[in-house]
């Protein structure tokens, strides 16, 4: 039978371990893509062994998950249990607003947020650049799904039968704004490319030519909330986009880590 002194000592050690676990978990509440053991141990001033044990506990309990290569950790879905059940979930616009601003601040170009409305992409929010040759952001504007990068993302992650049905309903696929004709075979090939790369890039035949890139925004059930895109004149934005793409991808990844904590906004689904 343990003495009183031994019992107190054991409780104290258990409390220290609990504090370490909570310290580790609290660091994942910030806007980060994840942590590796070494990175987190240096940040917290813990040994790698202590950090690893805390991470392992949180993974076992579902509060963290390990990335596929096992080198880094991210928040798990069980963190939803820590939310106040009386708190109202953010709508899609509110959820995305900080990331729309971050992309605009990074690129200096116009950023749009879209959801699907039947056979169209519906622009529901965005920021318009003050530079010349702007890509206009008009909330409520409708665009054919086969046209802009945002629309192609919304189309690409539908199921194959629905995509073929969409093409059959809308052929010939002629953009009403530019008059550009998109061949159905090329659109289907583009769909496969978007699925592989997780993004859509479009060069619009206009004066000036416009370049845009769009990304999916996923929900809790692995469905689309919508898409987020950024674009500008080709002469100004094309080379810049290549340089900024790694940071742009990271911003979108940050957004998806948040958006995947919530089911798709009912307001968006009502448009379908």
Secondary structure, DSSP 4 states (H G I P E B T S, - for coil): ---HHHHHHHHHHHHHHHHHHHHHHHHTTSS-S-B-HHHHHHHHT--HHHHHHHHHHHHHTTSEEE-TTSS-EEE-GGGGGGS-TTSPPPPHHHHHHHHHHHHHHHH-SEEEEEEEETTEEEEEEEE--SSSS-----TT-EEETTTSHHHHHHHHTS-HHHHHHHHHHH-SEE-TTT--EE-HHHHHHHHHHHHHHSEEEEEE-SSS-EEEEEEEEE-TTS-EEEEEEEEEEHHHHHHHHHHHHHHHHHHHHHHHHHHTTSPPPHHHHTT-
